[in-house]
Amino acid sequence: MEKDNSLPWVATYLPYDIAQGILGTLIPLYMVQELGATLIDLGTMTFAASALLIPASIYLGSLPDRHRTSKPFILASLLGVSIILYAMSATFSVVLFQLLYVAKELIGYLKGPSSSILIAETYARASRSRAIARQGLIEGVGAVIGLGACILTVNAIGYRTLLAYTAPLVFVSFVFALLTLREPPLHIERNFDRLDRAFGKLEDFSYHLNRDGTIAPSLDGKWRFGRSADMRMFGIGKALFSFAASNAFTTLTVFLLTRAKFTNSTIFAVFQVRSIIGALSYLFVGKIAGSEGERPVLTATFMRIVLVASIPLVLTLPTPANVVATAIILSLVALSWSIYSVGAEMVAVTYAASGSLGIFDAFASLGGALGNYSGGLIPTLFGFEVLFMISAALFALALLIFYVSLRAG
């Protein structure tokens, strides 16, 4: 176990996250305005990427555990994404751009579980949520810087040049990862976690023994001994959460551009505010998430129900009140993501079996795939108002499933 030295993590992930901050808002606008693609083209592309991640994540997510190492997979992911981003900025074909995007998502996915396992094997369980939150903080700061670059440069240099700048940023992350990231010689920390949970269950067991050797329930009438989260149900909840999120946000920038009549600079500015709030939230989320993460997951999902249902209301407000309202809603969405991401990762790391993290990502990819496609199809056929109402209902169903799966944990 290492001391909490944040410099290698910042050096490795900040340039990558700056690129992601640019890409998250840029790609939908780039496809529609630069390449002349439709909303269905955008939804089909993101659907294909998420659908392929369903089987791929099961295999890719198991590689770090299978080979007992994380750094080589992080390096391969960063280098591959850098090369693909350069190719994406050079193509003028919608179809080729879609294929390259899918490849980028597949190769980029490998960094996620590899980083999670590296954190889990580097830090003790008590300090792990803070390490995860720090990663979120780096991601948030990167998004702020990336969106700031969009605001300052998009009108001057155009979409294509801005996209081209993301490739060297990711390559810089590859170089820093190569030079600074270290991993423990043995991957055993999570095995200690399992022993700790086993002894905790034995302690619960002894607590409930009556004088005559029989077992008594706790004061609320429930048995504490042997209780744990239902990870199958939790995976279904992750799928629904991802479905709802992708359904609501895949074409959000297009909604703001075409329905709310925001300018490009206004859209980037709104997302900049969102990213600042999201980044700052990680300063305290890691401290309140606890050691297992159940309550943050439930809280964040409830927040999403209210916030997504509120998005169509911005159309009823005059300017600049609609801009301010959008910034507030998206900032709270970012806060909910900070809470959810730390909580969900803590649940997975705490309860999931070794080598199974990719399975839970596959659940999320399944939901994301459906949401990415429906996020382009529903507003085309029925309008954005119907899209957001359906998304809020999906978040409500996810909340119910999370409650059922985690109340036993």
Buried (B, 14 or more C-beta within 10 A) or exposed (E): EEEEEEEBBBBBBBBBBBBBBBBBBBBBBBBBBBBEBEBBBBBBBBBBBBBBBBEBBBEBBBBBBEEEBBBBBBBBBBBBBBBBBBBBBBBEEBEBBBBBBBBBBBBBBBBBBBBBBBBBBBBEBEBBBBBBBBBBBBBBBBBBBBBBBBBEBBEEEBBBEBBBBBBBBBBBBBBBBBEBBEBEEEBEBBEEBEEEBEEEBEEBBEEBEEEEEEEEEEEEEEBBBEEEBBBEBBBBBBBBBBBBBBBBBBBBBBBBBBBBEBEBEBBBBBBBBBBBBBBBBBBEBBEBBBEBBBBBBBBBBBBBBEBBBBBBEBEEBEEEEBBBBBBBBBBBBBBBBBBBBBBBBBBBBBBBEEBBBBBBBBBBBBBBBBBBBBBBBBBBEEEBBEBBBBBBBBBBBBBEBBBBBBEBB
